[in-house]
């Protein structure tokens, strides 16, 4: 698992994510990876098409701050208001392409995770993460499971998102947030 010092040393390697956080990914073998997510104060993390599912399982530890996780179920309906999109990745961007399916999202459950808490999210579960307390830092271990990468929302189209490198100012803020996370409790996966 990547530690805080390693993440601080690589703070220039973080990239912007369309859901309002910065991320660093370190691929391992057999479809596993280690990731660090950092939400900074003063940024928005609520785009319209923010409910999504991953192709991988997530084991996450909150090292600083507090997040709220909500899980949903998609019910296909011909007159539904929610649209389903497949996420397509380019070299440094991601694009949402409509699948043509319409429906509604039904809330299943919700939980908060604070500094020191860990949680597991299975691949293919539709979810949304909202940040309750910033800055927020999470360390993740992911294992690829091959589920489709989908997003849901009411917008018919979104422009491609440039997963750009961080600016020097963002790099400094990320390093500061990581250092604050290092001073918090030292959690471990359950």
C-alpha positions in Angstrom: 0.0 0.0 0.0 1.3 3.5 -0.9 2.0 5.5 2.3 1.5 9.2 2.9 5.2 10.1 2.5 5.3 8.4 -1.0 2.1 10.2 -2.0 3.6 13.6 -0.8 6.8 12.9 -2.8 4.6 12.3 -5.9 2.2 15.2 -5.4 3.1 16.6 -8.8 1.8 13.3 -10.4 -1.8 13.8 -9.2 -4.4 14.5 -11.8 -7.8 16.3 -11.8 -10.9 14.0 -11.7 -14.3 15.0 -13.2 -15.9 14.4 -9.8 -14.0 17.2 -8.2 -11.1 15.5 -6.5 -7.4 14.9 -7.4 -6.1 11.3 -7.7 -2.9 9.4 -7.9 -2.9 5.8 -9.1 -0.2 3.2 -8.8 -0.9 0.0 -10.8 0.0 -3.4 -9.2 -0.2 -6.9 -10.7 -3.3 -9.0 -11.4 -5.6 -5.9 -12.0 -5.0 -4.4 -8.5 -4.0 -0.8 -7.9 -3.4 1.6 -5.1 -5.0 5.1 -5.3 -5.0 8.2 -3.3 -8.0 10.7 -3.6 -7.7 14.3 -2.3 -10.7 16.7 -2.0 -9.5 20.3 -1.4 -11.5 23.1 0.2 -13.3 25.4 -2.1 -13.9 22.9 -5.0 -17.2 21.5 -6.3 -17.7 17.7 -6.3 -21.3 17.6 -7.6 -21.5 17.5 -11.3 -25.0 16.5 -12.6 -23.9 13.0 -13.8 -22.2 12.1 -10.6 -23.8 8.7 -9.8 -21.6 6.0 -11.2 -20.2 2.5 -10.9 -16.7 1.1 -11.2 -15.3 -1.9 -12.9 -13.3 -2.8 -9.7 -13.9 -3.5 -6.0 -12.8 -0.7 -3.7 -11.3 -1.1 -0.2 -11.0 2.5 1.1 -9.6 4.1 4.2 -10.5 7.7 5.1 -7.2 9.3 6.3 -8.6 12.8 6.8 -12.0 14.4 6.7 -15.5 12.9 6.2 -17.4 11.5 3.2 -20.9 10.3 2.6 -21.5 7.3 0.3 -24.9 6.7 -1.2 -25.8 3.5 -3.1 -28.5 3.3 -5.8 -30.3 0.8 -8.1 -31.1 1.6 -11.7 -34.6 0.7 -12.8 -35.0 0.9 -16.5 -38.2 2.7 -17.7 -38.9 4.0 -21.2 -40.1 7.4 -19.8 -37.4 7.6 -17.1 -35.6 10.9 -16.4 -32.2 9.4 -15.6 -29.9 8.5 -18.5 -27.3 5.8 -18.5 -23.8 6.6 -20.0 -20.8 4.4 -20.6 -17.5 6.0 -19.6 -14.9 6.0 -22.4 -11.3 6.7 -21.6 -8.8 8.4 -24.0 -5.1 9.1 -23.3 -5.8 11.9 -20.8 -9.6 12.4 -20.9 -12.8 10.7 -20.2 -16.1 11.0 -22.2 -19.6 10.0 -21.3 -21.5 8.3 -24.2 -25.3 7.5 -23.8 -26.2 3.8 -23.8 -29.8 4.7 -24.8 -31.2 3.3 -21.6 -33.6 5.5 -19.5 -34.9 4.9 -16.0 -34.8 6.1 -12.5 -32.3 5.6 -9.7 -33.7 4.2 -6.4 -31.8 4.9 -3.2 -30.7 1.8 -1.4 -28.5 2.9 1.5 -26.3 5.7 2.7 -23.4 5.9 5.2 -20.7 8.3 6.4 -17.1 7.5 6.9 -14.7 9.7 8.9 -11.0 9.8 9.6 -9.9 6.3 10.5 -12.9 4.5 9.0 -12.6 2.0 6.2 -15.3 0.6 3.9 -15.7 -1.8 1.0 -17.6 -1.2 -2.2 -18.2 -4.0 -4.7 -17.7 -3.5 -8.4 -20.9 -2.7 -10.3 -22.6 -0.9 -7.4 -24.0 2.5 -8.4 -22.9 5.1 -5.9 -22.2 8.7 -5.3 -19.7 10.2 -2.8 -20.2 13.6 -1.2 -17.6 15.3 0.9 -18.9 16.4 4.3 -15.6 17.7 5.8 -12.7 19.1 3.8 -9.9 18.6 3.1 -10.6 14.9 2.7 -8.0 12.2 1.9 -8.7 8.6 1.1 -6.3 5.7 0.4 -7.8 2.9 -1.8 -6.9 -0.5 -2.9 -8.8 -1.6 -6.0 -9.1 -5.0 -7.7 -10.4 -5.2 -11.3 -13.5 -7.3 -11.7 -14.5 -6.3 -15.3 -17.9 -4.7 -14.5 -19.0 -2.0 -17.0 -18.0 1.6 -16.2 -21.2 3.5 -16.2 -22.5 6.9 -15.1 -26.0 8.2 -14.5 -27.7 11.6 -14.7 -30.2 13.9 -16.4 -27.8 15.7 -18.6 -28.0 14.5 -22.2 -24.3 15.3 -22.9 -21.2 16.3 -21.2 -18.0 17.5 -22.9 -14.9 15.3 -22.6 -13.1 15.9 -19.3 -9.4 16.6 -19.4 -7.7 14.6 -16.6 -5.0 17.2 -16.5 -1.9 17.3 -14.3 -2.2 19.5 -11.2 -1.0 23.1 -11.2 1.9 24.0 -8.8 -0.6 25.7 -6.5 -2.8 22.5 -6.4 0.3 20.4 -5.9 1.2 22.4 -2.8 -2.4 22.2 -1.4 -2.4 18.4 -2.0 0.9 18.0 -0.2 -0.4 20.0 2.7 -3.6 17.9 2.9 -1.6 14.7 2.8 0.7 15.9 5.6 -2.4 16.7 7.7 -3.6 13.2 7.0 -0.3 11.7 8.1 -0.8 13.4 11.5 -4.3 11.8 11.9 -4.9 8.3 13.2 -3.2 5.4 11.4 -6.1 3.3 10.2 -5.9 -0.1 8.5 -8.2 -2.2 6.3 -10.7 -4.3 8.2 
